[in-house]
Amino acid sequence: MNDIYEPKYVETLFDKMSTSYSKMNYITSFGFSERWRKQCVKEVSIAKGKTTVDLMTGMGECWAPILKNSNKYSKLIALDFSSEMILEAEKKKLKYKDYNIEVLKENIFNNSIPDHAADYVISGFGLKTFNNEQLEQLAFEINRILKPGGQFSLIDVSVPNSKIITPFYMFYLQRIVPLIGKLFLGNPETYKMLGIYTEAFKNADTLYNIFNVLYFQVDKVNYFYGCATGIKGRKTL
Ligand SMILES: C[S@@+](CC[C@H](N)C(=O)[O-])C[C@H]1O[C@@H](n2cnc3c(N)ncnc32)[C@H](O)[C@@H]1O
């Protein structure tokens, strides 16, 4: 098997998923993904006129809750490296004509966002395709991009820490989601990867430890019994 954390592999995976991602995401999470995105964004109190960076933006799934607290003086910088996801994000941008949105087709580990550009950094479901070394690089980038005092909130699907929920949830992610994926994409393999990444990611504990040793004040966040987890916090220096 290819190295599943290799950027080219991940990029191709999301290119393939792009036609079905929104529907799949909504259906297979029973609408929870939408709710979790809103909750994740709410963890930082976005004020009007500020700059928010949405990392691993996909097709802009986190934009609605971000823009709800924005005005024409606010700025949203949305970054993703999948050509197909970015194409959809560009289309979505046209629907938000009154807002200042910059879409960047870039790898987070080689991006053009200036130092201290952001008041807030958000990321929805873009963590599990990184290994620990890449998560450390992500922390470095978020530290670089955020202004001192800037806030961040990051979330991903996780393995819950419950004897009752976990077996059902993992069976669902590993067996049922790929089957639903087969209905939309014609093959179960692409969506099977989400279960594989989630199992390896486990939860945001490692991420918390990584952020806890840098210049951040950080807290863990559990969403619906740990079916998703994340971190939120602030750059202190
Ligand atoms: C699961 S999707 C999440 C999309 C969206 N944020 C959401 O809330 O649904 C993960 C996204 O991360 C992007 N991604 C993964 N690794 C990346 C990297 N190194 N640089 C930029 N984008 C990356 C993928 O292309 C994909 O669109």
Ligand as a Chemical Component Dictionary entry (heavy atoms), coordinates in Angstrom:
data_LIG
# 
_chem_comp.id                   LIG 
_chem_comp.type                 NON-POLYMER 
_chem_comp.pdbx_formal_charge   0 
_chem_comp.three_letter_code    LIG 
# 
loop_
_chem_comp_atom.comp_id 
_chem_comp_atom.atom_id 
_chem_comp_atom.alt_atom_id 
_chem_comp_atom.type_symbol 
_chem_comp_atom.charge 
_chem_comp_atom.model_Cartn_x 
_chem_comp_atom.model_Cartn_y 
_chem_comp_atom.model_Cartn_z 
_chem_comp_atom.pdbx_ordinal 
LIG C1  C1  C 0  -12.215 15.544 5.193 1  
LIG S1  S1  S 1  -11.912 16.927 4.168 2  
LIG C2  C2  C 0  -12.540 18.236 5.162 3  
LIG C3  C3  C 0  -13.179 19.317 4.357 4  
LIG C4  C4  C 0  -13.918 20.379 5.173 5  
LIG N1  N1  N 0  -13.035 21.185 5.990 6  
LIG C5  C5  C 0  -15.056 19.828 6.021 7  
LIG O1  O1  O 0  -15.328 20.406 7.074 8  
LIG O2  O2  O -1 -15.713 18.871 5.606 9  
LIG C6  C6  C 0  -10.168 17.135 4.366 10 
LIG C7  C7  C 0  -9.564  18.097 3.373 11 
LIG O3  O3  O 0  -8.210  18.311 3.743 12 
LIG C8  C8  C 0  -7.467  18.516 2.553 13 
LIG N2  N2  N 0  -6.042  18.291 2.868 14 
LIG C9  C9  C 0  -5.475  17.169 3.348 15 
LIG N3  N3  N 0  -4.156  17.338 3.503 16 
LIG C10 C10 C 0  -3.871  18.612 3.104 17 
LIG C11 C11 C 0  -2.679  19.368 3.030 18 
LIG N4  N4  N 0  -1.484  18.855 3.368 19 
LIG N5  N5  N 0  -2.762  20.652 2.593 20 
LIG C12 C12 C 0  -3.955  21.176 2.225 21 
LIG N6  N6  N 0  -5.123  20.501 2.262 22 
LIG C13 C13 C 0  -5.086  19.223 2.695 23 
LIG C14 C14 C 0  -8.068  17.523 1.570 24 
LIG O4  O4  O 0  -7.809  17.876 0.231 25 
LIG C15 C15 C 0  -9.556  17.598 1.934 26 
LIG O5  O5  O 0  -10.247 18.495 1.108 27 
# 
loop_
_chem_comp_bond.comp_id 
_chem_comp_bond.atom_id_1 
_chem_comp_bond.atom_id_2 
_chem_comp_bond.value_order 
_chem_comp_bond.pdbx_ordinal 
LIG C1  S1  SING 1  
LIG S1  C2  SING 2  
LIG S1  C6  SING 3  
LIG C2  C3  SING 4  
LIG C3  C4  SING 5  
LIG C4  N1  SING 6  
LIG C4  C5  SING 7  
LIG C5  O1  DOUB 8  
LIG C5  O2  SING 9  
LIG C6  C7  SING 10 
LIG C7  O3  SING 11 
LIG C7  C15 SING 12 
LIG O3  C8  SING 13 
LIG C8  N2  SING 14 
LIG C8  C14 SING 15 
LIG N2  C9  SING 16 
LIG N2  C13 SING 17 
LIG C9  N3  DOUB 18 
LIG N3  C10 SING 19 
LIG C10 C11 SING 20 
LIG C10 C13 DOUB 21 
LIG C11 N4  SING 22 
LIG C11 N5  DOUB 23 
LIG N5  C12 SING 24 
LIG C12 N6  DOUB 25 
LIG N6  C13 SING 26 
LIG C14 O4  SING 27 
LIG C14 C15 SING 28 
LIG C15 O5  SING 29 
# 
